[in-house]
Amino acid sequence: MSVGSQDAAAVGGIESTGYRIAVVGATGAVGTVMLQCLHERGLDVGNEIVLFATARSAGKVIDGRTVQALDDDADLSGFDIALFSAGGDTSRKWAPRFVQAGATVIDNSSAFRHDPDVPLVVCEVNPHALRGSGPDYPKLIANPNCSTMQLMVALAPIHREVGIERLIVSTYQSVSGTGQNALKALDAEARASLQGELMPAPEIYPENIAFNVIGAAGSFAEGDDHTDEERKMMFETHKILEDETIGVAVTCVRVPVRTGHSESVNIQTREPLSVARAVELLSQARGLILENVPTPLRAEGHDEVFVGRIRRDSSHPRALSMFVVADNLRKGAATNAVQIAEVLIREGIVVASTTA
């Protein structure tokens, strides 16, 4: 749940003043939500927030802060934490430079998720991955893909209790996961259709997304019959839950929803689990809200993952089905990154090197 700004920023009762925090990709769809989350959770009070984006966005003023160009003239020194949401190419080039300059980087792209030395963290699931041995904590931390993120919050309590043998997941992913241009495309296509005009030619997706469903979210690598979105969920589930034996069958679908990813999930457990016990486990889980029928509109603007339709799968003695929904820009991306920063601060893993 969001924490409002206070006179002095506090994280878990510990003052978090004096930190220098960079936001890279501050003008993008996720970057703007990161700034909102930093404000809502009080981390912009008593700390210095510095915004970086492309040269095209340099000079823009957001909440009184001027966006700086991320180029070879940028001064990367003195940052304690850097939140990245600027795409894989930018992360691969600039995240190591921030680390070398002394910052701990929390990256929202897929650039480092496969690196065995880079923890892939969902705050409610595996925050222990943020700690190394003594002072040798990970200086580069990866945020999972948005669809995987919300799924892990719902699955982790069940996996801890009885183990998971196999998952069958179908996602219904909103266009905001592709970025601001995808939102503009959805609006333009819907407006044209409602006015009785021909839709503009698709530019973001292979077909028009307005009033349509595209049965393959993401892109296909050469020779692969799964999209990159599907491959991400397969790999990231294993890494986050620390169990490579879980079978994962997934179909990722793009739907004409502005914000909020939905997932139909079938869970085959290793040990029997009743519906009542599953509900009990999930009702006690952090960052999760139980509803009868969750929807993207209800989840939009919230940091929690919404779970409902929990029911027995009568075709298998150890299987349950559920429906999982979350705001992909918040918990699926920005909120989790900020939550990781909070853990780093609260547990003293990263200590402020300057006084704001």
N, C-alpha and C positions, 0 to 999 in steps of 0.2 A: 504494500500500500504506500502511496506517495507520502513523503514527509515534507511538510512545508518549511520554508525558510525561517530561520530564527536569527536572533541578534548575532550569534556566533555559530558557525556551522558545526554540527556535531554528528558523529556517526557512531551509533550504538552507545551513546553516552560519553564518547571521547571527542574532545574538540579536534577539528580537522583544519585548523587555520594554518596559513603559511605555506601551502602547497602551490606549486605552479603546474597547471594542467593545460596541455595542448589539446585542441580538438581539430583533427585533420579531416577535411571534407565537411567543414562546418556548414556549408550552404546546401548540401544535398538533403535528400529525403530523410535519411537516418541521422545525419549530422545535426539538422535542426531539432530533431526530437531529443538527441543527446543533450543539447543546450537546455531544452525544456526540462529534462530529467535532472540535470545538474542543479537547476534553479529550484525545482520542486523538492528536491531532497536536501537542499541547503548547502550544497557544495560550492556554490558560487559566492558564499558569504565568507569573507576572510581569506579567500584563496584567489590567486590570479588565474583567470581563464584567458587563454590566447587562441585565436582562431586562425586556421590555415585553410586555404583552398587553392584552386587553380588561379593563374594570372588573370583569367577572364573575370573572376569574382573578387579579385583583390580590390580593396578600397571600399567595399560594401560595409555598411555599419549595421550590426545586429546587437540590439540591446545595449547600445553604447560602446560596443567593441568593434574596432576596425579589422576587417579580414585581411590577413597578410598573405602574400603569394608564397606558395611552397616551391621555391626554386633554389638555385645554387647560392643565392645571396641571403637566404633565410638563416636567421640565427637560431640554432637548435639547442643552445646551451642553457643550463639552469632549470630544465623541466624535470619534475618528479614523475609525472604520469602523462602519457600521451594516448588519447582515444582516437583510433583510426576508423574511418568509414568512408574510404575514397576509392575503393576498388582494388583488385589484386595487384595490378601493375604498380600502382602508387605504393601499396604496402611493401611489395618486394623491394622497391627502390629505396623508400624512405624510412621504413620501420627500423632496419638495422642501423641507419644513421642516427636516429633518435636514441636507440639503445647505446650506441657507441658514445653519444654525447651525455649519457647518464640517466636517461629516462627509462621507466618501465612502460612498455607498449602493450595496450589492449587492442587487438586488431579484429575488426568485424568482417574481413574478407576471408576467402578460402585459401589464401596464399600459404599459410603455415600450418593448417590443420593436420596435414599428414606427417609433419615433422615429429618424430618420436620424442624429441627434446622440448617440444612446445606443448604445454598443457591446453586441453580443450575443455573449457569450464562452463558449467551451468551452476550458478551460485547455490541453488537449493539442493544440488545433487552431489557435486564433487569439489567443494571449495578446498579440500585438503591438497588438491593438485597444485595449489598456488604456493605451497611451501616446499623448499628444497632442503638441503642439509645446511644448517647454520645460516650464514649470510648468503649462501649460494641459492637464493630463490630464483625462479624463472623470471628473466627480464623481458621476455616476449610471451604473451598470453593470447590465445585465440578464442574468439567467440564462435560458437557453432552456427550452422545454418539455421535460419529462422524456423523452418518446419521441424527440424530435429530438436531445437531448443524447447519448444512447448511440449513436444512428445516426451522428452526426458523428465520434465517436471511431473507428468502424469504417471510415467512408468516406474520411476525409481523406487517409490514406496512398495510397489508390488514385487519388483525384482529383489529387493532386500528381504522381503517376507518369504517368498516361495520360489524365486527364480523364474526366469522367462526362457522358454524353449524356442518359441517362434512368434514372429509378428507378421501380420498382414495389414498394410497401411495404404489407404487411398487419401491423398491430400487434395484440398480444394483451395488453391492459393490465389490470393488477391493480387491485383496488378501493382500495388505499391511496392511489392517485393522486387519489382523490376526497376523502379525508380520513378522520378517525377515525370519524365517524358511518357511513361506508360500511363500514368494518371491522366495526362493531357490527351493522350490518344483515346482512352476510354471515353472521356467527356466529349471529345469532338465527334467520335463515331456515334455515340448515343444521341447527341443533339441532332446530328444529320438524320438519323433514322427516325426519330420522333417527329421531325419536321417534314417527313416524307421525301427526303433527299437521298441520293446515293451516298453510302458511307465513303469516306476517303480511303484510298488504298492503304492497306496495313503497312506500317513502318517498323513497329516494335516487335510484333509477333508474326508468325507465318500467315495467320489469317486475322480478320477482324475479331476483336475480343468482345465488343458490345453485343449483348444478347446472344452470346455464343459460349461454348465451352471447348477449350483446346486440350485434348487428351494427352498432351506431353508438355509439361512445364519444364523449362530448361532447354538445353541444347544437347545434341548427340555428338559424341566423339566418334571419329572414323572407326567403323567396324564394331561399334557398341550399340546394342539394342535397348539400353537403358539411358535415360538422360542424366546429365551431370547432377541435377537435383536429386534424382533417385539414388545415384551412387553416393552422394554426400550423406544421405540418411542412413544408408547401409553401413558405411565406414564409421560415421560419427557415433552411431548407436553403440557399436562395439567399443570404441575408445572411451566414451564418457562413462558407460556402465561397467567398463573394465571386464568385458566378457565377450570374447570373439566367437563363442559357440552359439550365440543367439542367431537363429535363422531370421532373415528380414526380407520380406517380399513387399515391394512398394511401387505404387503408381502415382506419379505427381501430375496434377491437373491444374490448368489455369482457368479461373472463372472470372466473370465480370463483376467483381466485388472490389471496392476501392481499398479498403483496409481490413485486415483480419484473415488469417489462415485457418481453415477447418480441416479436421482429419477424422476419417472413419478408421477405427483401430480394432483389430481382432488380436487378442493376446492368448497364446497357448502357454500355460504355466508348467513348471516342472513338478510342482506339488499341487494338490487340490486347493482351490481358493473359492470360498463362497462369495456371492454377490454382496451379502451383508458385511463380510469382513473386508472386501475390497472398498466398499463405501466408507467403512470405518477408517481404513488406512488413509484414504484420500482426504477424508474430512479433517484429519490431523496433520496433513502435509502443509509445509510452508509454501506460500505463493500460489495457492490453488483454491478455486471456488467451485463448489458443486452446484449444478443447476439441473433442472429436468431436461431442458433442450437448449443448450448454448447456441448462440448465433454471433456472427462477426460484428453486427451492429451493437450488440450488448457488450461485447468484449472491447470494442474500440475505445481507446483512451485509458484503458486499465493496464496495470502492470501484472496482474495475476493471469494464470492460465485457468480457463473455464472447462469443466469436465461434466458430461452428462450422458444420458442413454446407457447407463451401466446395466448390463443384462447378461444372462447366461447364454452361451452359444450351445444350443441343444444338439449340434452335430458333433460335439467333442466333449468328453467328460471333464477336461481341464482347460476349457476355453471361455473367455469373457469377451464381450464387445463393448465399446464405448465411443463417445464422440468428444473430440478435443478441439478447443478454439482458443486463439489468443491474438492480440494485436501484434502483428509481425514487426511493426516499426518500434514498438516499445519492448515488451518482454522478448520478442524475437530478435532484437538487435540492440537498440540504444539502452534500454533499462538494464539488461544483463551486464553490458559493458560498464555502466556506472556502478552497478552493484559490485562488480569485481573490484573497481577502484575503492569502494567503501570497505571491502574486506581487507584490501592491502593496507588501508589507513588504520582501520579499527584494530587489526592484529599487529600493527607496528611493523609490518613487512616492508613497507615503504615509509621512510621518515622524511618529513619536509626538509629540504636543503636550504631553503630561503625563508624569509619572512615577507609575506605579501604586503 
